[in-house]
Amino acid sequence: MTERDTTKLRVARPTDNLLEVTRFYRDGLGLEELGSFVDHEGFDGVMLGSKGSPYHFEFTHHQGQTVGQAPSRDNLLVFYLPDKSSWLAAVDRMRQHGYEPVKSYNPYWDEKGKTFADIDGYRIVLQNSAWD
Protein backbone atom coordinates (compact mmCIF):
# COMPACT_ATOMS: atom_id res chain seq x y z
CA MET A 1 0.00 0.00 0.00
CA THR A 2 1.37 3.41 -0.94
CA GLU A 3 1.14 6.56 1.14
CA ARG A 4 -1.26 7.95 -1.44
CA ASP A 5 -3.66 5.08 -0.76
CA THR A 6 -3.82 5.87 2.96
CA THR A 7 -3.73 9.68 2.94
CA LYS A 8 -6.94 11.36 4.04
CA LEU A 9 -7.77 15.05 4.21
CA ARG A 10 -9.79 16.87 6.86
CA VAL A 11 -10.52 20.53 6.28
CA ALA A 12 -11.21 22.05 9.71
CA ARG A 13 -12.72 25.48 10.12
CA PRO A 14 -14.19 27.41 13.03
CA THR A 15 -17.50 29.22 12.79
CA ASP A 16 -19.75 31.40 14.91
CA ASN A 17 -22.77 29.91 13.11
CA LEU A 18 -22.48 26.14 13.48
CA LEU A 19 -26.15 25.32 12.84
CA GLU A 20 -26.43 27.45 9.69
CA VAL A 21 -23.05 26.28 8.34
CA THR A 22 -24.18 22.68 8.93
CA ARG A 23 -27.40 23.31 6.97
CA PHE A 24 -25.46 24.94 4.10
CA TYR A 25 -23.00 22.05 3.63
CA ARG A 26 -25.32 19.18 4.63
CA ASP A 27 -28.66 20.21 3.16
CA GLY A 28 -27.58 22.61 0.42
CA LEU A 29 -24.41 20.90 -0.79
CA GLY A 30 -25.69 17.41 0.04
CA LEU A 31 -22.85 16.18 2.27
CA GLU A 32 -23.60 13.55 4.91
CA GLU A 33 -23.25 14.24 8.61
CA LEU A 34 -20.52 11.75 9.58
CA GLY A 35 -20.35 12.69 13.24
CA SER A 36 -20.72 15.48 15.75
CA PHE A 37 -19.80 16.44 19.29
CA VAL A 38 -21.01 18.85 21.96
CA ASP A 39 -18.92 20.53 24.66
CA HIS A 40 -15.70 18.63 24.02
CA GLU A 41 -13.49 20.82 26.22
CA GLY A 42 -15.64 23.82 25.25
CA PHE A 43 -15.94 22.95 21.54
CA ASP A 44 -19.00 21.86 19.57
CA GLY A 45 -18.53 20.43 16.10
CA VAL A 46 -19.76 18.47 13.13
CA MET A 47 -17.99 16.39 10.47
CA LEU A 48 -19.51 16.38 6.98
CA GLY A 49 -18.53 14.42 3.89
CA SER A 50 -19.34 11.23 2.04
CA LYS A 51 -18.78 7.85 3.66
CA GLY A 52 -15.72 6.19 2.17
CA SER A 53 -14.35 9.39 0.64
CA PRO A 54 -10.74 10.33 1.48
CA TYR A 55 -11.82 13.77 2.72
CA HIS A 56 -14.30 15.43 5.01
CA PHE A 57 -14.97 18.80 6.59
CA GLU A 58 -15.04 19.62 10.27
CA PHE A 59 -16.77 22.77 11.47
CA THR A 60 -16.32 23.79 15.09
CA HIS A 61 -17.53 26.45 17.48
CA HIS A 62 -15.54 27.31 20.60
CA GLN A 63 -18.13 28.32 23.17
CA GLY A 64 -17.75 31.94 24.26
CA GLN A 65 -15.34 32.82 21.43
CA THR A 66 -15.83 34.77 18.19
CA VAL A 67 -14.00 33.92 14.97
CA GLY A 68 -15.67 36.32 12.49
CA GLN A 69 -15.96 36.18 8.72
CA ALA A 70 -13.84 34.76 5.89
CA PRO A 71 -10.70 36.80 5.21
CA SER A 72 -11.54 37.34 1.51
CA ARG A 73 -14.05 36.52 -1.22
CA ASP A 74 -11.47 34.25 -2.86
CA ASN A 75 -11.41 31.60 -0.10
CA LEU A 76 -12.87 28.70 -2.08
CA LEU A 77 -13.70 25.03 -1.87
CA VAL A 78 -14.12 23.83 -5.46
CA PHE A 79 -16.16 20.74 -6.29
CA TYR A 80 -15.63 19.43 -9.84
CA LEU A 81 -18.80 17.90 -11.27
CA PRO A 82 -18.08 16.99 -14.91
CA ASP A 83 -21.48 15.39 -15.57
CA LYS A 84 -23.89 18.16 -16.63
CA SER A 85 -26.96 16.56 -15.05
CA SER A 86 -25.16 16.00 -11.72
CA TRP A 87 -23.94 19.59 -11.79
CA LEU A 88 -27.43 20.94 -12.52
CA ALA A 89 -28.86 18.80 -9.71
CA ALA A 90 -26.26 20.16 -7.27
CA VAL A 91 -27.00 23.77 -8.27
CA ASP A 92 -30.76 23.11 -7.98
CA ARG A 93 -30.34 21.53 -4.52
CA MET A 94 -28.52 24.66 -3.29
CA ARG A 95 -31.29 26.88 -4.65
CA GLN A 96 -34.06 24.67 -3.20
CA HIS A 97 -32.49 25.22 0.23
CA GLY A 98 -32.46 28.98 -0.25
CA TYR A 99 -28.84 29.50 -1.37
CA GLU A 100 -28.50 31.63 -4.50
CA PRO A 101 -25.30 31.90 -6.55
CA VAL A 102 -23.06 34.91 -6.00
CA LYS A 103 -20.74 36.56 -8.51
CA SER A 104 -17.26 35.06 -8.25
CA TYR A 105 -14.41 37.30 -7.17
CA ASN A 106 -12.29 35.65 -9.87
CA PRO A 107 -14.40 35.64 -13.07
CA TYR A 108 -12.83 32.32 -14.14
CA TRP A 109 -15.20 30.46 -11.81
CA ASP A 110 -18.29 32.01 -13.46
CA GLU A 111 -17.38 30.54 -16.87
CA LYS A 112 -18.32 26.92 -16.06
CA GLY A 113 -19.42 27.12 -12.47
CA LYS A 114 -21.66 28.61 -9.85
CA THR A 115 -20.34 30.09 -6.62
CA PHE A 116 -22.26 30.07 -3.33
CA ALA A 117 -21.36 31.80 -0.06
CA ASP A 118 -22.08 30.39 3.38
CA ILE A 119 -23.12 32.58 6.31
CA ASP A 120 -19.48 33.19 7.28
CA GLY A 121 -18.55 34.45 3.80
CA TYR A 122 -16.64 31.32 2.79
CA ARG A 123 -17.43 30.21 -0.71
CA ILE A 124 -17.87 26.98 -2.61
CA VAL A 125 -17.76 26.59 -6.37
CA LEU A 126 -19.75 23.92 -8.16
CA GLN A 127 -17.62 23.60 -11.29
CA ASN A 128 -19.06 21.86 -14.35
CA SER A 129 -15.76 20.45 -15.63
CA ALA A 130 -13.34 17.62 -14.95
CA TRP A 131 -10.27 17.98 -12.77
CA ASP A 132 -7.43 16.51 -14.80
C-alpha positions, 0 to 999 in steps of 0.5 A, spaced: 500 500 500 502 506 498 502 513 502 497 515 497 492 510 498 492 511 505 492 519 505 486 522 508 484 530 508 480 533 513 478 541 512 477 544 519 474 550 520 471 554 526 465 558 525 460 562 529 454 559 526 455 552 526 447 550 525 447 554 519 453 552 516 451 545 517 445 546 513 449 549 508 453 544 507 449 538 509 442 540 506 444 545 500 451 541 498 448 534 500 454 532 504 452 527 509 453 528 517 458 523 519 459 525 526 458 530 531 460 532 538 457 537 543 462 541 549 468 537 548 473 541 552 468 547 550 468 545 543 461 543 539 462 540 532 460 536 526 464 532 520 460 532 513 462 528 507 461 522 504 462 515 507 468 512 504 471 518 501 478 520 502 476 527 505 471 530 510 470 537 513 469 539 520 466 545 522 467 547 530 464 552 534 468 554 541 463 556 546 464 563 548 469 565 542 468 569 536 472 567 529 468 572 524 468 572 517 472 569 511 478 573 510 476 574 503 471 573 497 477 568 494 477 563 499 474 557 495 472 550 496 471 547 489 467 541 487 468 538 480 462 535 477 463 533 470 457 530 468 452 536 466 446 533 469 449 532 476 452 539 476 445 541 474 442 537 480 447 540 485 446 547 483 438 546 484 439 543 490 442 549 493 437 553 490 431 549 493 435 550 500 435 557 499 442 559 497 442 563 491 449 563 486 453 569 487 458 573 482 465 570 483 471 574 485 475 571 480 471 571 473 474 564 471 469 560 476 463 564 473 465 561 466 463 553 467 461 554 475 456 557 480 459 560 486 455 560 493 457 563 499 455 560 506 453 565 512 461 566 514 462 568 507 466 562 505 465 560 498 464 553 494 464 553 487 460 547 483 464 547 477 461 543 471 468 540 468 473 535 470 479 535 474 485 533 470 
